[in-house]
Amino acid sequence: EAQVTQNPRYLITVTGKKLTVTCSQNMNHEYMSWYRQDPGLGLRQIYYSMNVEVTDKGDVPEGYKVSRKEKRNFPLILESPSPNQTSLYFCASSDRGSQPQHFGDGTRLSIL
Amino acid sequence: AQTVTQSQPEMSVQEAETVTLSCTYDTSENNYYLFWYKQPPSRQMILVIRQEAYKQQNATENRFSVNFQKAAKSFSLKISDSQLGDTAMYFCALSNYNTDKLIFGTGTRLQVFP
């Protein structure tokens, strides 16, 4: 089954404690992306990757890191999480120049 | 700058009735896609319908159809014969051919009443 898998689905943690949200896709997609969803703001892009070892900033990259060492994986790293990063996060993937994007089920992060 | 605007934060409709959700957008590109995504309480992002800008014909998927007005930069979603399962947040989104990036509107929360 074609899917994008995110883990964990829920996480409550404290300010400053490094965390990683994993994302994996099994569709051999070149393009992967992270979004955050906040009430009244819709979804906004954090980082994206057009292929292995190629990543770039989206609209709200501050406080986040990503890596793309393998085509299927695109983890989102919060080195020193802060309460303003409390949000719902989505990973998505697609073929280049082709849509639609396939979304993971989301990760609810709460930073206390 | 590319933007997507959904001016209706909330809407409601009675079961079996028809409802239209509005979306306007702005882009300087000629080649782009437009989408409607549905987000039910389970929070999954589910693609409802997609429109390619070069196609004049409005996209249709079962009870869902769009009214794509390219010159006016308008992309509304019509849901016919509304069902209780249509209750969800609906997002309009824009993507250019070159960047793959999805730009979302702020969403419209639709409630379907029995």
Contacts between the chains, C-beta under 8 A, distances in Angstrom:
chain1	res1	chain2	res2	distance
A	31	B	100	4.9
A	33	B	100	7.6
A	33	B	101	7.3
A	33	B	102	7.5
A	35	B	102	7.6
A	35	B	104	7.9
A	40	B	106	5.9
A	41	B	106	6.3
A	42	B	4	7.8
A	42	B	91	6.1
A	42	B	104	3.9
A	42	B	105	5.6
A	42	B	106	4.5
A	42	B	107	5.6
A	43	B	91	6.9
A	43	B	93	8.0
A	43	B	102	7.3
A	43	B	104	4.4
A	44	B	104	7.4
A	45	B	101	5.8
A	45	B	102	7.1
A	48	B	100	7.3
A	48	B	101	6.6
A	50	B	100	7.5
A	58	B	101	7.0
A	88	B	43	6.7
A	90	B	45	6.3
A	92	B	45	7.8
A	92	B	102	7.4
A	94	B	100	6.4
A	96	B	100	6.4
A	97	B	97	5.9
A	97	B	98	7.8
A	97	B	100	7.0
A	99	B	33	5.0
A	99	B	35	7.2
A	99	B	50	6.5
A	99	B	95	5.7
A	99	B	100	7.6
A	100	B	33	7.9
A	100	B	35	6.2
A	100	B	47	4.8
A	100	B	50	5.8
A	101	B	95	7.9
A	101	B	100	7.8
A	101	B	102	6.1
A	103	B	44	7.1
A	103	B	45	3.9
A	105	B	42	7.9
A	105	B	43	7.3
A	105	B	44	5.7
A	106	B	43	5.0
A	106	B	44	7.3
A	106	B	45	7.7
